[in-house]
Each structure stands twice: as C-alpha cells, then as structure tokens.
Amino acid sequence: MRYRNIVEAVFTSRPNRFIAEVVVDGKQESVHVKNTGRCREILVKGTKVYLEKSGNLKRKTNYSLISAYKGQILINIDSQAPNQVVFEAMKENRIRGFEDLSLLIKERTFGNSRFDIYYERSNGLKGYIEVKGVTLEIDGLAMFPDAPTERGTKHVEEMINAVMEGYEGTIFFLIQMPEVKNFKPNTVMDPKFSQSIRKAYESGVKILVYNAYVTKDEIILGKEGFYHHDG
C-alpha cells in the first residue's frame, strides 16, 4: 500500500483523538490522526512524523498523520492500512495457508458484524478474516489493544460463532512496524478482549501474526510472527 504527497513534520501535541498539532516547514499545523487509539508511546513531543497531504479542499485539515518514529523504528499508525495490506498480500498469494482461493472480497456481514475479508476456497470451503492493526510495542513485544475495545471483542465473539457454523475464521494481527515478530493480547488494557482471543483460539479460530515493512510512503506485508497466550 502506497501513499502520495508525503511530508515530514515534527509532532508537538494531540488535543483529542482525531487531531494532532505538528510543525511543518516551521509552521504550526493541525492534522488529522488516522488512528483513534492512544499511541502514547509513539506520539511524543519532538517525534519525527510523516503526513499525507490531502487534495480535498473541503477537508478541515490539509494533512493526515500516517507514521511516526519510535527510536529508530518507523511505525505506521494508519488504522485503515492493515485491511488493505492484508488484502493485497492475499491477492498475491503471500500469506501461508491461503494460496487456493477462488473468491476474495472485502467486507462481508456475518451475524451482527461486518468482517474485513471474505473468501472461498477452490474446494468449496468459505471463511472470514478480521484484521487488527497493532501499533503498541514494549521491549520487543507487540500488543493489542492500546485502549479498551468493545467492538474488537464483539468481532472475536462473532468469529467464534462463524466457526461454530462451519466457516473458517481467522483473526489477523498486523504489526505495523518491522523487526517485531512476537505478539500477545494486552490483558492489562482489556482483559475481556484477551479472554475472547483465548476462547477463539481454543474454539478453532486461527490466529495469525505478521509484521510489516514500513517506509515513509509505503507499508507492505512483512514476515510471519508468533502469537503468545497470556498467562
């Protein structure tokens, strides 16, 4: 997945979930943050960030904050990117276990949820994938979520129901940075989500973890990682 019109800036503050204050070419600018998570470990005053300039004159902000450095590692924080990254990788047969698909489409409703990806295999099996972007990293360990997520728990519970009805089900955690490959649910932040992930794993839902290659204007699927139970 590529971005256009990328501009370098320096992060100064985040007055609310949707807006950040940055300095672009020596000028203070309000920009849209494409992630409603907390990102407190990433968005620190003085951090170098990258923005995508919008061509939409009707927007309230001229830029969207796409990525930021944490130390030497560039982290993509665009919450809309993971779905597209995984979808593109599946089309290119780059994800282990999904090489025999006859149908692949974005977004399909099941029960009371809309999953990110629906597919059908050449042997007739059908399945759903729910993609979660991961931006929180502590001491080399990626964790999700970085804020409580009732919606995320609902998706996991609905995926369990899909598997019980005979569908294949996958929760796909895309770590939106390179090098980091180990992942576990963030029990401290959201114990209910962690419990639902464990239940899903034990119920036959597949848990996949991949990291990503990130540059200032691109994010693509990286290497397969490792899912660790909590506790």
N, C-alpha and C positions, 0 to 999 in steps of 0.2 A: 504494500500500500504506500503510495507516494503522496506527498504534499506539494503544493505550489506556493510561490511567493513567500518563502521563509525569511524571517527577520530575526536577528539576535537582539536580546534585551536583557535587562537586569531586574529581577524580582525585588519589590520593596514591601508589599503588604497584600493581604487578602481580606477586604472588608466584609465579604459574605461568600457563600458557597459558589456563586456564579461569576463574581468579578474579582480580578486581581489588579493591583497597581504595579506598573513596571516603568522602567526608564528606557526609552527607545531614542537613540541618537541624541541623548542629552535632554530629552523632553519627557515629562511625566505623562503616562497614558493609562487609561482604564481599558482592560481587555477581558474578553470572555474566557472563563475557565471551563474546558470541556471535560470536567470531572467534578462531581458533587461530593466525592469522598474528602476526607480531611487532608491527606497529603502533607501532614505537618512535618514529617521527616525530610520532605523534598523541597517544599516551598518555604525556604528560609531566606530572610532578608540578605541581599547581596548575591544570591544564586544566579548563575547564568541560565537563561531560558531561551527557548525558541518559540516564535509566534508565526502563525499563518495569517497573512493579510487577506482580508475579505474583499471581494469585488462587489458585494451587495451594498449599495448606497443607502438602503432603508434600515440597515442594522444600526443599533445604538452604539456598538463598538466596532472599531476598524480591524481588530485583530482577535485571534483565538490563541490561547496558550496551549501549545502542543506537547512540549517536552521540557525537562529541566535536568540539570546535573546534580548528582549527589556524590560528592567527591569527584572521582574520575569517570564515573559511570553515568551515561546519558539514559534517562528513564522517560519513556513515552507515557504521558498521563491522559491521553485522549481516550475517554471511556467508550467512544464509538468505534475505535480502531480494531479491538480484538475480534469482533464478529467478522469484519471484512478480511482480516489477516487469515483467520482460520478458514473462511470460505474459499479464499483464493488458493490456500495451500491444499485444500481438499480437491479443488478442481484440477490441480497439478499433480495429484496423487502423491503428496509429500507427507501424509500422515499415516503411520503404520496402522494396518487393520481396516483401512477404508479405500482400498485400491479397486474394488469391484462394484462400484456404484453405477446404477443405470439411471438414477434421477437424483438431483441435488438442487434444492431450492432454499431460499432464505425465508425465515419466519413462517411458522405453521402453528395454528392453535390446537391445543390439546386440553380438554377439560376447561379449567378457568385460567390457563396460562398460555402465553404465546412463546414458544421456544425459538431459539435463534436460527436453527438449521434443521431441515427435514431431509431425509434421504431414503432411497430404496436401493437394495442390492440386486444384482443380476439373478440371484436365487429366490427373489421374492420377499426377503426379509425387509422390514421397514424400521426406521429408527429416528430418534430426535437427539439433538445436541444443544445443550445450553452452555454458552461461553461466558466466562467470568474473567475480566481483566484484573491483573494483580500488580499493584504498584508499591506495596509495602514490603520493605526488606530490612531485616535486622540481623546483623552478624552473619550474613550469607544465607539466611533462611527467608524465603518469601512466604507471606501470609495473607490470607483474605478472610474476612473483610477488614478495612481500616476504620469502619464505622458500622454500627448495628444495621442489619439489612433484613427486614421482614420480607421484602419482596424476594430476596435471594433464597430465604428459607422456603418460601412458598414454591418457588421454581423447583427446588430439590425434592420437596414432598410430591409435587405433581409428576416429576420424573420417575419417582418410585412407582406411582400409580400407572404410568405408561408401561413400565417394565412388567408390572403385575398383569397387564392386559396383553402381553405378548410382544410389545415393541422392544427394540434395542434402545437403551438410554445411556447417554454419556454426559457427564459434567466435565467441561474442558476449562482448565485454568491456564490462561496465557500470561506468563510472567513478562511484563512489558519492559524488559531490560535483558542485556546479555549476561553471560557468565553464571548467574544464579540459576541453579537447577533443582534445589530442594525446596519443597513446599509442604506446608501444613495449615489446616484451618486455624484461624485466630480465636481460640477458645476464650481468652480473656476479654476480647472485644465483644464477641457474640457467641455465647455458649449454645444457644438454640441452633444457630447455623451449623456449628461444629457437630452437634449431636445429629442433626439431619443428614450431614455428609457421611458420618459413620454408618447411620442406618441405611443410607442409599448404597454404600459400598457393600454392606452385608446383604442387601436385597438384590444384588446383581447389577446395579448401575455401575458403569465403567467410569473411573476417574482418570482423566488424562492431564498431564502437566507438560507444557513446553515453555521454553524461554523464547526470546525474540532478539533479532539483530536490529539495532536501532541507530539511525543516523539523524541528522537534523531535518532531513526531508523524506525519510522512509522508515517503515517498520515492516519486517517480514518474519515469518516463522523461523525459529532457531532450532535448537536441539531438544530432544525429549528429556524431561526431568523426572523427578521422583516424588511421589505422594507419600506422606508420612501420617499415620494415625496420631492423634493427640492422646497423650496419656499412656 
